[in-house]
Amino acid sequence: MLWIKSFHIIFMVTWFSGLFYLPRLFVYHAMATDETSLARFKIMERKLYYGITTPGAIFTLFFGIWMLYAEPAYMHMQWLHIKLSLVLLLILYYVYLGYLLNKFKHNNNTHSHVFYRIINEIPVIFLVAIVILAIVKPWGMV
């Protein structure tokens, strides 16, 4: 079980690295004006989303589901239900980043760099909440 949990955490870190960095690339992309920079950001964003963030998400979910299969008693714990709800919202955030990536790909971005600076903070909230739920299990949520 410790191996499964270890890989779950490793791929969660990988997934979050993309969730942190992709909106930061969007900030710079939204501020860019020259064709060379615009093309470079499209390549960087695509490689980050599909080469790092997506595999990180898939393997995080795979090892998380494997842990639940191996230890079904977890499903009776309140903290896990809240954590899984947050993970579902995080998946929606990840999909939304893919939508924004597609908008940039087709030169249809409608948001300013300030918008991307704000959404860049969203995964921090998820990370703090999910880690605290998984480690501390606050308020007697066992």
Buried (B, 14 or more C-beta within 10 A) or exposed (E): EEEBBEBBBBBBEBBBBBBBBBBEBBBBBBEBEEEEEBEBBBEBBBEBBEEBBBBBBEBBBBBBEBBBEEEEEBEEBEBBBBBBEBBEBBBEBBEEBBEBBEBBEEEEBEBEBEBBBEBBEBBEEBBEBBEEBBEEBEEEBE
